[in-house]
Each structure stands twice: as structure tokens, then as C-alpha cells.
Amino acid sequence: MQPQCSIRSGAVFALLILLPTAFSFTIPIKNPRSTTHCFGIIDDLKLIFSEEGQANRRAFEEKEKDEQEKALKEIQARRRDPEAMDSYNKETVARREELMNERSKWDFQQKVEPGYDPKSDWDRLRASGEIKVGSDLERDESSSRLGSEGLVDQRVDELLPYIDAGYVPEEEEEEEKGDGFRWPWERGPDKK
């Protein structure tokens, strides 16, 4: 006995042929996300060499030139006036002395003597407020985002006590003298 089907096989075959063509007559809907423009390097070059870009460049160059001419005129006027030149020289000398005094506070970093630990001077100067390091420094508010405290405008590693001499714990010095090289897993659980 043959199985009976309510739909003829010819009708099923016709539906399979006509089904894909039915979708070809639908109107495509624009995706709202496809309206954003991504400019590549070609578009950037078009902007740079366009009349608008050239006008922006000319305006920027004129502004820079005006600022430089203004600074040059101030220098020339100061050089013509002996009193202004004296006050400028005094300010410059005072600024340089202040920088030299600030730098001389850090001379303990280069001090090399047997039994001398630069960290003791570093701790003393930091406690007295003469030097500022790491978290004591003023941070840039514009760079504080996403939980960051902000960036510091100078190298913080130069403000550490062992920057020039290096630091080796006394225990490791004794180990290296006696045993020579040993792998970390050979040293034992109490020594790292």
C-alpha cells in the first residue's frame, strides 16, 4: 500500500520554484545604522588639499606667525630697556637657583658609602615635606577618568631612593655568595 499525500507533488515543486522569486520583489528597508559615514585617508587628503583645508592652514600659519612676531617684539623691547633687562635677568637667575636647590635635595640618590641607605634620607625628606613623590604630586584633572586619579607631568621613577644605585636585599646577597646559581624550585619553600 502506498502512502497517501493530500498535496500533489507537482504543487509542492511549483511552490519551491516560485518561493525564492517572491522575495526578489520586496522593497529593501534601509538600515538606520548604515547612515554613518566612515572617512578614510582619501577623504582626509581631499579635505587637506581642498580650498577649505588650505584656508584653514593659512589661518593657522598666520596665527602662529603673529604670536612669534609678538614674542620677538617683546624680546627686542626688553633688550632696549636696561631696567627691564635687569629685572628679566634677576628673574632668570632666581628661577635657576630655585631649580638647582630643588635638585640638590635629591643628591642622596647618588651618594655611595658603605652602610649608607638612601631610603633613610628619602623617608626623612618626605616626612618633612621637602620632597614630593608619587601620590603626593599634583595630578592632571583632565586625564582623570574611569577610576584613574590622573596623570603626573613628570617621571615618578626618578623620585625613588634607589634610582641610581639599585636595591638588592641583604638576604639575596648572602645566598648568591654561598651557593651560586640555583633554580627557584630548588631553593625551597621559605626562600624565593
C-alpha positions, 0 to 999 in steps of 0.5 A, spaced: 500 500 500 502 506 498 502 512 502 497 517 501 499 525 500 493 530 500 498 535 496 500 533 489 507 533 488 507 537 482 504 543 487 509 542 492 515 543 486 511 549 483 511 552 490 519 551 491 520 554 484 516 560 485 518 561 493 525 564 492 522 569 486 517 572 491 522 575 495 526 578 489 520 583 489 520 586 496 522 593 497 529 593 501 528 597 508 534 601 509 538 600 515 538 606 520 545 604 522 548 604 515 547 612 515 554 613 518 559 615 514 566 612 515 572 617 512 578 614 510 585 617 508 582 619 501 577 623 504 582 626 509 587 628 503 581 631 499 579 635 505 587 637 506 588 639 499 581 642 498 580 650 498 577 649 505 583 645 508 588 650 505 584 656 508 584 653 514 592 652 514 593 659 512 589 661 518 593 657 522 600 659 519 598 666 520 596 665 527 602 662 529 606 667 525 603 673 529 604 670 536 612 669 534 612 676 531 609 678 538 614 674 542 620 677 538 617 684 539 617 683 546 624 680 546 627 686 542 623 691 547 626 688 553 633 688 550 632 696 549 630 697 556 636 696 561 631 696 567 627 691 564 633 687 562 635 687 569 629 685 572 628 679 566 635 677 568 634 677 576 628 673 574 632 668 570 637 667 575 632 666 581 628 661 577 635 657 576 637 657 583 630 655 585 631 649 580 638 647 582 636 647 590 630 643 588 635 638 585 640 638 590 635 635 595 635 629 591 643 628 591 642 622 596 640 618 590 647 618 588 651 618 594 655 611 595 658 609 602 658 603 605 652 602 610 649 608 607 641 607 605 638 612 601 631 610 603 633 613 610 634 620 607 628 619 602 623 617 608 626 623 612 625 628 606 618 626 605 616 626 612 618 633 612 615 635 606 621 637 602 620 632 597 614 630 593 613 623 590 608 619 587 601 620 590 603 626 593 604 630 586 599 634 583 595 630 578 592 632 571 584 633 572 583 632 565 586 625 564 582 623 570 577 618 568 574 611 569 577 610 576 584 613 574 586 619 579 590 622 573 596 623 570 603 626 573 607 631 568 613 628 570 617 621 571 615 618 578 621 613 577 626 618 578 623 620 585 625 613 588 631 612 593 634 607 589 634 610 582 641 610 581 644 605 585 639 599 585 636 595 591 638 588 592 636 585 599 641 583 604 638 576 604 639 575 596 646 577 597 648 572 602 645 566 598 648 568 591 655 568 595 654 561 598 651 557 593 651 560 586 646 559 581 640 555 583 633 554 580 627 557 584 624 550 585 630 548 588 631 553 593 625 551 597 619 553 600 621 559 605 626 562 600 624 565 593 
